[in-house]
């Protein structure tokens, strides 16, 4: 008893209640996330149009699909957890089972918290992106975090589950689905970012004639600079290749960091070429 870890400052009889509380809290956080995404979708349709509306809808739809996948994952994880307790507690009560396996219980609680936190952060990041106050990279990072916390939850559940458990198989399938939906969020975010940046770069509708002429001249200067730099790099590449070919023909081995010249051919083996032949 003295050697058992005491990472949670709670009584053992409260440990089981805390598991159920955290799982319920995670489910509630995901339900709230789905509602907030629906509200953001409605706001996006009212406040944006054209390319920005298309991008926002695509990102929010992918976030909605991810939230649904997480919700199914949490439900399956809860069912598997109940199955583990029922099959492993024997004559003991549920609270005694959790107390006896406190290290595993703490890991389950931590994983559940991580999933709920990741879902909340994703929604907040999506809200900022739709309002043009956040960064697209935040959504990508949140998607990666959700995938990682999902793997943590599956690993925590798998430790005590039977290999033949149907709920375990369903949980693993749900985990793969969450990873796929998270990848869809990343893909839609990246494509949307490129689409928005391209539109912002090429939108000249609000410029005056003088402003357009100035932008045209500045762009011509950049083109000339880039062409000159490109030509210089091509010359450099050509010289590097010449030197490479020269070294490859002159030296046949490198030992201890020093190049050794190729041995001279023995006399009598090679005939002297005729004068008309180029060396």
Phi, psi and omega per residue, in radians:
X1 nan -0.653 -3.129
X2 -1.210 -0.524 -3.099
X3 -1.467 -0.192 -3.131
X4 -1.199 2.453 -3.106
X5 -1.151 2.515 3.141
X6 -2.136 0.961 -3.098
X7 -1.303 -0.390 3.100
X8 -1.935 2.224 -3.091
X9 -1.542 1.082 3.110
X10 -2.389 2.829 3.132
X11 -1.328 2.644 -3.091
X12 -1.082 -0.625 -3.126
X13 -1.219 -0.281 3.125
X14 -1.595 -0.160 -3.037
X15 -1.113 -0.778 3.127
X16 -1.094 -0.749 3.109
X17 -1.075 -0.604 -3.124
X18 -1.194 -0.632 3.091
X19 -1.063 -0.886 -3.130
X20 -1.100 -0.650 3.131
X21 -1.131 -0.758 -3.120
X22 -1.189 -0.703 3.105
X23 -1.110 -0.725 3.106
X24 -1.159 -0.665 3.123
X25 -1.146 -0.686 3.108
X26 -1.123 -0.771 3.111
X27 -1.067 -0.719 3.128
X28 -1.133 -0.705 3.131
X29 -1.102 -0.671 -3.141
X30 -1.218 -0.722 3.092
X31 -1.065 -0.732 3.107
X32 -1.118 -0.662 3.121
X33 -1.106 -0.727 3.111
X34 -1.078 -0.747 3.132
X35 -1.116 -0.727 -3.130
X36 -1.152 -0.635 3.116
X37 -1.153 -0.686 3.089
X38 -1.098 -0.679 3.093
X39 -1.151 -0.712 3.119
X40 -1.125 -0.646 3.106
X41 -1.067 -0.757 3.129
X42 -1.133 -0.748 3.116
X43 -1.126 -0.691 -3.137
X44 -1.093 -0.678 3.137
X45 -1.193 -0.499 -3.139
X46 -1.461 -0.553 -2.989
X47 -1.849 -0.182 -3.127
X48 -2.310 2.876 -3.134
X49 -2.689 2.995 3.070
X50 1.128 -2.345 -3.068
X51 -1.128 -0.725 -3.110
X52 -1.119 -0.691 3.094
X53 -1.132 -0.728 3.128
X54 -1.072 -0.771 -3.139
X55 -1.147 -0.802 -3.125
X56 -1.077 -0.741 3.136
X57 -1.120 -0.711 -3.137
X58 -1.142 -0.728 3.133
X59 -1.170 -0.806 -3.102
X60 -1.176 -0.619 3.076
X61 -1.114 -0.714 3.105
X62 -1.168 -0.624 3.076
X63 -1.154 -0.681 3.100
X64 -1.087 -0.773 3.109
X65 -1.069 -0.670 3.125
X66 -1.161 -0.731 3.134
X67 -1.100 -0.702 3.110
X68 -1.110 -0.680 3.117
X69 -1.154 -0.685 3.117
X70 -1.164 -0.705 3.130
X71 -1.044 -0.758 3.104
X72 -1.160 -0.633 3.104
X73 -1.085 -0.799 -3.119
X74 -1.141 -0.721 3.113
X75 -1.082 -0.773 3.126
X76 -1.155 -0.676 3.110
X77 -1.116 -0.675 3.105
X78 -1.119 -0.737 3.110
X79 -1.117 -0.722 3.129
X80 -1.150 -0.679 3.138
X81 -1.099 -0.731 3.096
X82 -1.116 -0.686 3.113
X83 -1.111 -0.717 3.134
X84 -1.089 -0.779 -3.121
X85 -1.124 -0.788 -3.099
X86 -1.123 -0.672 -3.096
X87 -1.425 -0.337 -3.028
X88 -1.896 -0.234 -3.031
X89 -1.456 -0.389 3.135
X90 1.114 -2.220 -3.137
X91 -1.479 -0.118 -3.120
X92 -1.343 2.824 3.080
X93 -1.423 2.956 3.116
X94 -1.063 -0.736 -3.140
X95 -1.107 -0.699 3.134
X96 -1.166 -0.625 3.099
X97 -1.100 -0.806 3.129
X98 -1.122 -0.672 3.132
X99 -1.172 -0.697 3.131
X100 -1.150 -0.614 -3.127
X101 -1.922 0.890 -3.015
X102 -1.102 -0.660 -3.123
X103 -1.098 -0.774 3.103
X104 -1.132 -0.709 -3.134
X105 -1.086 -0.737 3.128
X106 -1.107 -0.669 3.097
X107 -1.127 -0.669 3.109
X108 -1.139 -0.746 3.121
X109 -1.103 -0.784 -3.138
X110 -1.075 -0.738 -3.138
X111 -1.147 -0.712 3.126
X112 -1.115 -0.736 3.093
X113 -1.067 -0.715 -3.116
X114 -1.104 -0.705 3.128
X115 -1.131 -0.827 3.132
X116 -1.106 -0.694 3.123
X117 -1.143 -0.732 3.135
X118 -1.081 -0.717 3.119
X119 -1.110 -0.739 3.128
X120 -1.113 -0.770 3.139
X121 -1.121 -0.655 3.131
X122 -1.086 -0.763 -3.128
X123 -1.144 -0.732 3.120
X124 -1.104 -0.697 3.106
X125 -1.153 -0.727 3.111
X126 -1.097 -0.677 3.117
X127 -1.067 -0.782 -3.139
X128 -1.161 -0.641 3.135
X129 -1.160 -0.750 3.141
X130 -1.111 -0.621 3.127
X131 -1.463 0.050 3.136
X132 1.087 0.538 3.118
X133 -1.991 -0.128 -3.084
X134 -2.058 -3.132 -3.119
X135 -1.894 2.488 3.110
X136 -1.112 -0.539 -3.132
X137 -1.075 -0.488 3.113
X138 -1.083 -0.714 3.120
X139 -1.112 -0.695 -3.135
X140 -1.133 -0.779 3.141
X141 -1.108 -0.747 3.131
X142 -1.091 -0.665 3.108
X143 -1.104 -0.729 3.094
X144 -1.125 -0.676 3.136
X145 -1.134 -0.694 3.125
X146 -1.123 -0.738 3.105
X147 -1.067 -0.705 -3.135
X148 -1.188 -0.761 -3.133
X149 -1.192 -0.544 3.060
X150 -1.113 -0.775 3.097
X151 -1.075 -0.632 3.107
X152 -1.136 -0.723 -3.140
X153 -1.158 -0.733 3.123
X154 -1.126 -0.732 3.138
X155 -1.117 -0.716 3.136
X156 -1.138 -0.635 -3.138
X157 -1.321 -0.575 -3.046
X158 -1.232 -0.434 -3.071
X159 -1.013 -0.755 -3.044
X160 -1.777 -0.123 -3.050
X161 -1.433 2.663 3.027
X162 -1.287 2.499 -3.103
X163 -1.111 -0.510 -3.112
X164 -1.550 0.109 -3.079
X165 -1.166 2.281 3.086
X166 -1.213 -0.621 3.107
X167 -1.136 -0.598 3.080
X168 -1.155 -0.751 3.101
X169 -1.077 -0.711 3.111
X170 -1.148 -0.684 3.141
X171 -1.116 -0.727 3.110
X172 -1.136 -0.656 3.082
X173 -1.155 -0.712 3.089
X174 -1.098 -0.659 3.128
X175 -1.113 -0.739 3.100
X176 -1.114 -0.650 3.128
X177 -1.166 -0.694 3.096
X178 -1.094 -0.756 3.119
X179 -1.073 -0.699 3.132
X180 -1.157 -0.743 3.123
X181 -1.185 -0.628 3.081
X182 -1.127 -0.688 3.086
X183 -1.124 -0.617 3.090
X184 -1.141 -0.657 3.077
X185 -1.089 -0.772 3.128
X186 -1.081 -0.785 -3.110
X187 -1.131 -0.795 -3.138
X188 -1.158 -0.592 3.116
X189 -1.179 -0.791 -3.132
X190 -1.126 -0.793 -3.139
X191 -1.146 -0.668 3.103
X192 -1.136 -0.710 3.107
X193 -1.067 -0.786 3.126
X194 -1.110 -0.695 -3.127
X195 -1.156 -0.744 3.132
X196 -1.160 -0.801 -3.122
X197 -1.105 -0.671 3.123
X198 -1.145 -0.712 3.138
X199 -1.150 -0.768 -3.128
X200 -1.111 -0.610 -3.113
X201 -1.253 -0.617 -3.030
X202 -1.774 0.176 -3.127
X203 -1.579 1.840 -3.117
X204 -1.982 0.255 -3.007
X205 -1.145 -0.504 -3.071
X206 -1.641 0.161 -3.075
X207 -1.606 2.547 3.054
X208 -1.431 3.017 -3.123
X209 -1.085 -0.736 -3.137
X210 -1.166 -0.728 3.128
X211 -1.111 -0.713 3.117
X212 -1.102 -0.732 3.141
X213 -1.119 -0.725 3.122
X214 -1.111 -0.769 3.113
X215 -1.099 -0.651 3.131
X216 -1.103 -0.787 3.139
X217 -1.135 -0.739 3.134
X218 -1.110 -0.652 3.120
X219 -1.191 -0.659 3.088
X220 -1.084 -0.696 3.113
X221 -1.091 -0.767 3.129
X222 -1.099 -0.686 3.127
X223 -1.100 -0.779 3.128
X224 -1.110 -0.715 3.110
X225 -1.090 -0.767 -3.137
X226 -1.176 -0.660 3.101
X227 -1.120 -0.733 3.111
X228 -1.117 -0.738 3.118
X229 -1.133 -0.702 3.116
X230 -1.096 -0.758 3.125
X231 -1.103 -0.703 3.103
X232 -1.096 -0.708 3.125
X233 -1.189 -0.572 3.086
X234 -1.171 -0.724 3.083
X235 -1.086 -0.759 3.123
X236 -1.069 -0.734 3.113
X237 -1.090 -0.713 3.110
X238 -1.096 -0.743 3.129
X239 -1.161 -0.675 3.094
X240 -1.090 -0.705 3.126
X241 -1.174 -0.691 3.094
X242 -1.033 -0.823 -3.130
X243 -1.122 -0.663 3.111
X244 -1.091 -0.802 -3.138
X245 -1.140 -0.673 -3.141
X246 -1.114 -0.784 3.127
X247 -1.163 -0.685 -3.141
X248 -1.124 -0.541 3.137
X249 -1.478 -0.436 -3.067
X250 -1.588 -0.690 -3.077
X251 -1.974 2.443 -3.136
X252 -2.002 -0.042 3.140
X253 -2.742 2.651 3.074
X254 -2.280 2.105 -3.130
X255 -2.265 2.324 3.107
X256 0.991 0.572 3.080
X257 1.433 -0.007 -3.138
X258 -2.028 2.363 3.126
X259 -1.396 2.387 3.123
X260 -1.914 2.288 -3.126
X261 -1.159 2.652 3.116
X262 -1.223 2.492 -3.135
X263 -1.126 2.484 -3.135
X264 -1.202 2.523 -3.141
X265 -1.180 2.547 3.129
X266 -1.228 2.542 -3.136
X267 -1.199 2.520 3.091
X268 1.613 -0.328 -3.140
X269 -1.414 -0.799 3.129
X270 -1.812 2.288 3.105
X271 -1.428 2.651 3.102
X272 -1.205 2.224 -3.115
X273 -1.212 2.652 3.087
X274 -1.087 2.757 -3.033
X275 -1.096 -0.534 -3.102
X276 -1.296 -0.293 -3.096
X277 -1.428 2.395 3.109
X278 -1.329 2.514 3.125
X279 -1.181 nan nan
